[in-house]
Amino acid sequence: MFASPTRSAEVLDHWTARPGWSCVVGYDNDQPVGYAYGAPLPPGSRWWGGLLTQVSADTVTRTYALSELMVREPWRKTGTARQLYFALLSPRREERATLLVDQDHPKVRALYRSWGWGWTTLGDLRPGLPDAPLFHAMLFNFPPGAVEIGV
Ligand SMILES: CC(C)(COP(=O)(O)OP(=O)(O)OC[C@H]1O[C@@H](n2cnc3c(N)ncnc32)[C@H](O)[C@@H]1OP(=O)(O)O)[C@@H](O)C(=O)NCCC(=O)NCCS
């Protein structure tokens, strides 16, 4: 979550400029109800810069990063978030995916785990931004040879 719409727009600009950026937007008739987006991480990505846990070099390449998932309040607890999540990740062909969950939001972490695919917690991560919260860096490996996974 961002401090202001301007900051949110800056972050969106940063992500949309990345090679391979992808996004899904959900609609209920003509109403936009939520979105999810992310991009493959390049080698040496700053994403991993805040990792406080030692991991193998191989873990931090060939990874798709889910950057944002958001659903408007009237459409929460309706399965919309799960649909957006699978719509974004099912077509991916990277070896694995990662996302960050604020450590103060255990219910959100539980939610991702409840959606399957064996998300594990890689370690603690604090981005190099002023007042950045402490995150759980989460990771899962896509099943080998999967054509369509999820729903
Ligand atoms: C995360 C999200 C897409 C999940 O939607 P959903 O599957 O419909 O699930 P819910 O909205 O019911 O969320 C599940 C639980 O997590 C909690 N939760 C969700 N987002 C939260 C947040 N940002 N901070 C703290 N708790 C949060 C909800 O309050 C809910 O708790 P409850 O069961 O006690 O009511 C939606 O809650 C959302 O858009 N949240 C704001 C954006 C966000 O936090 N995105 C995740 C970034 S990693």
The ligand as an SDF file (V2000), in Angstrom:
LIG
                    3D

 48 50  0  0  0  0  0  0  0  0999 V2000
   -5.6140   -9.0790   -0.4510 C   0  0  0  0  0  0  0  0  0  0  0  0
   -6.9950   -9.0570   -1.1190 C   0  0  0  0  0  0  0  0  0  0  0  0
   -6.8690   -8.9810   -2.6320 C   0  0  0  0  0  0  0  0  0  0  0  0
   -7.6820  -10.4020   -0.7400 C   0  0  0  0  0  0  0  0  0  0  0  0
   -9.0500  -10.3760   -1.1140 O   0  0  0  0  0  0  0  0  0  0  0  0
  -10.0150  -11.6110   -0.6710 P   0  0  0  0  0  0  0  0  0  0  0  0
   -9.4730  -12.8770   -1.1970 O   0  0  0  0  0  0  0  0  0  0  0  0
  -11.3790  -11.2270   -1.0910 O   0  0  0  0  0  0  0  0  0  0  0  0
   -9.8300  -11.7320    0.8990 O   0  0  0  0  0  0  0  0  0  0  0  0
  -10.1920  -10.6920    2.0800 P   0  0  0  0  0  0  0  0  0  0  0  0
  -10.3240   -9.2940    1.5500 O   0  0  0  0  0  0  0  0  0  0  0  0
  -11.3380  -11.2300    2.8490 O   0  0  0  0  0  0  0  0  0  0  0  0
   -8.8540  -10.7640    2.9550 O   0  0  0  0  0  0  0  0  0  0  0  0
   -8.5830  -11.9160    3.7770 C   0  0  0  0  0  0  0  0  0  0  0  0
   -8.2340  -11.4390    5.1860 C   0  0  0  0  0  0  0  0  0  0  0  0
   -7.0270  -10.6650    5.0950 O   0  0  0  0  0  0  0  0  0  0  0  0
   -7.2290   -9.3650    5.6470 C   0  0  0  0  0  0  0  0  0  0  0  0
   -6.4900   -8.3800    4.8420 N   0  0  0  0  0  0  0  0  0  0  0  0
   -6.6020   -8.2060    3.4840 C   0  0  0  0  0  0  0  0  0  0  0  0
   -5.8030   -7.2070    3.1000 N   0  0  0  0  0  0  0  0  0  0  0  0
   -5.1860   -6.7410    4.2120 C   0  0  0  0  0  0  0  0  0  0  0  0
   -4.2310   -5.7130    4.4490 C   0  0  0  0  0  0  0  0  0  0  0  0
   -3.7340   -4.9610    3.4410 N   0  0  0  0  0  0  0  0  0  0  0  0
   -3.8190   -5.5100    5.7280 N   0  0  0  0  0  0  0  0  0  0  0  0
   -4.2880   -6.2590    6.7370 C   0  0  0  0  0  0  0  0  0  0  0  0
   -5.1850   -7.2580    6.5820 N   0  0  0  0  0  0  0  0  0  0  0  0
   -5.6380   -7.4760    5.3240 C   0  0  0  0  0  0  0  0  0  0  0  0
   -8.7210   -9.1240    5.5390 C   0  0  0  0  0  0  0  0  0  0  0  0
   -9.1560   -8.1880    6.5310 O   0  0  0  0  0  0  0  0  0  0  0  0
   -9.2970  -10.5090    5.7770 C   0  0  0  0  0  0  0  0  0  0  0  0
   -9.3750  -10.7680    7.1630 O   0  0  0  0  0  0  0  0  0  0  0  0
  -10.7500  -11.3490    7.8110 P   0  0  0  0  0  0  0  0  0  0  0  0
  -10.9030  -12.7170    7.2150 O   0  0  0  0  0  0  0  0  0  0  0  0
  -10.4770  -11.3400    9.2710 O   0  0  0  0  0  0  0  0  0  0  0  0
  -11.8440  -10.4240    7.3730 O   0  0  0  0  0  0  0  0  0  0  0  0
   -7.8680   -7.8610   -0.6390 C   0  0  0  0  0  0  0  0  0  0  0  0
   -8.1160   -7.9940    0.7670 O   0  0  0  0  0  0  0  0  0  0  0  0
   -7.2020   -6.5150   -0.8740 C   0  0  0  0  0  0  0  0  0  0  0  0
   -7.3350   -5.9540   -1.9640 O   0  0  0  0  0  0  0  0  0  0  0  0
   -6.4990   -6.0100    0.1640 N   0  0  0  0  0  0  0  0  0  0  0  0
   -5.8110   -4.7060    0.0350 C   0  0  0  0  0  0  0  0  0  0  0  0
   -4.5820   -4.8180   -0.8520 C   0  0  0  0  0  0  0  0  0  0  0  0
   -3.5770   -5.8580   -0.3260 C   0  0  0  0  0  0  0  0  0  0  0  0
   -3.3150   -5.9350    0.8610 O   0  0  0  0  0  0  0  0  0  0  0  0
   -3.0390   -6.6550   -1.2690 N   0  0  0  0  0  0  0  0  0  0  0  0
   -2.0590   -7.6910   -0.9340 C   0  0  0  0  0  0  0  0  0  0  0  0
   -0.6710   -7.2030   -1.0970 C   0  0  0  0  0  0  0  0  0  0  0  0
    0.5020   -8.5200   -0.8110 S   0  0  0  0  0  0  0  0  0  0  0  0
  1  2  1  0
  2  3  1  0
  2  4  1  0
  2 36  1  0
  4  5  1  0
  5  6  1  0
  6  7  2  0
  6  8  1  0
  6  9  1  0
  9 10  1  0
 10 11  2  0
 10 12  1  0
 10 13  1  0
 13 14  1  0
 14 15  1  0
 15 16  1  0
 15 30  1  0
 16 17  1  0
 17 18  1  0
 17 28  1  0
 18 19  1  0
 18 27  1  0
 19 20  2  0
 20 21  1  0
 21 22  1  0
 21 27  2  0
 22 23  1  0
 22 24  2  0
 24 25  1  0
 25 26  2  0
 26 27  1  0
 28 29  1  0
 28 30  1  0
 30 31  1  0
 31 32  1  0
 32 33  2  0
 32 34  1  0
 32 35  1  0
 36 37  1  0
 36 38  1  0
 38 39  2  0
 38 40  1  0
 40 41  1  0
 41 42  1  0
 42 43  1  0
 43 44  2  0
 43 45  1  0
 45 46  1  0
 46 47  1  0
 47 48  1  0
M  END
$$$$
